Amino acid sequence: MTELNIHVELTESKKEKPLSDQLEFGRVFTDHMFIANYTEGEGWADHRIEPYRPLTLDPAAIVFHYGQTVFEGLKAYRSEDGTVRLFRPEQNMKRLNASSDRISMPKVNEELALEALKKLIEIDQDWIPTAEGTSLYIRPFVIATEAYLGVSPSTKYQFMIILSPVGSYYKGGIEPVKILVENDYVRAVSGGTGTAKTAGNYASGLKAQEIAGQKGYAQVLWLDGIERKYIEEVGAMNVFFKINGEVITPALNGSILEGITRKSVIELLNHWDIPVIERKVSMEEIRTAQRNGLLEEAFGTGTAAVISPIGELSWKDEKLVVNNGEIGKLSEKIYAKLTGIQTGKVEDPFGWVVEIK
Ligand SMILES: *Cc1c(COP(=O)(O)O)cnc(C)c1O
């Protein structure tokens, strides 16, 4: 298939759009959605954009029982000149396929998936909010739909894209968060599915997140699944530390999800000639650096928040305050540059942005 033939069925009853200042994350969806169906032996077919509505699936569909499903997350921004911009969307489609491969699902055609996404956004473009910090969150995902209770890869799938206008992650300005270092539960181990954006990883993280929330922490910092020593990620974000002038992020070790924001931050730091290194980093090392006054900054990276500064790490009843609980200079500079590129306010020297009309 080289040309995308998408059947479009427009809605007859457009929904009311939420006010910009009342937007939350992921609660409201636009008027339309994209769907394609896959059947083993035939490939992807029946590409269509339809009114947003509930699905009808067999209760025995494999996705409900064995979690054979992957997802992506990216954003579209409306810039001041009215153009709509996507940030490195081809990276998301590539990762969608890498995730699918890990759990024995068929790949989508990345270029065509991107075309479908652009077409869907074009149709629902009035839903892209314009207020500072707002955007249109894009959720592509694939689900296993065959009705079969045997544990084996599905022979049928649906690829879908839904859109959700989202509010500013930082309503009252960027606030550094308190993080609980998790010593009991783990997110992933090398050889498992940590490198894939697949549902089970998130279900397995809910318990630790819930406990941390009850204790007053915004998120957990995940340690490695074998020794509980080395830092992996923070919530569903990658994590960076600035120690004595050098930026460090855990190396991709087979259990960490390779974030596109992570990759962009590394490329940006290289561009600025700021030393950045990907390597193993232990919690012990972070504590020592903090005690010696060398832990300058810590922050999470991900599409939702872009940069999320860490103001305090709680580890085994010890509270490690970072930069007096304030946002660091470098965190702020990275945040300004990335969001500036995404919204078209500053020049994009990397060619990261894809404009759609
Ligand atoms: C999506 C995700 C990230 C961040 O990836 P981005 O591409 O930067 O949004 C990091 N960790 C986990 C576990 C994730 O699911």
The ligand as an ORCA input file, in Angstrom:
! r2SCAN-3c Opt
* xyz 0 1
  C       6.303      7.961     27.411
  C       7.262      7.683     28.507
  C       8.414      8.474     28.743
  C       8.673      9.781     28.032
  O       8.728      9.658     26.663
  P       8.552     10.960     25.767
  O       8.720     10.434     24.398
  O       9.608     11.910     26.162
  O       7.186     11.487     26.034
  C       9.315      8.075     29.714
  N       9.086      6.971     30.459
  C       7.984      6.199     30.281
  C       7.803      5.007     31.127
  C       7.036      6.545     29.322
  O       5.960      5.805     29.171
*
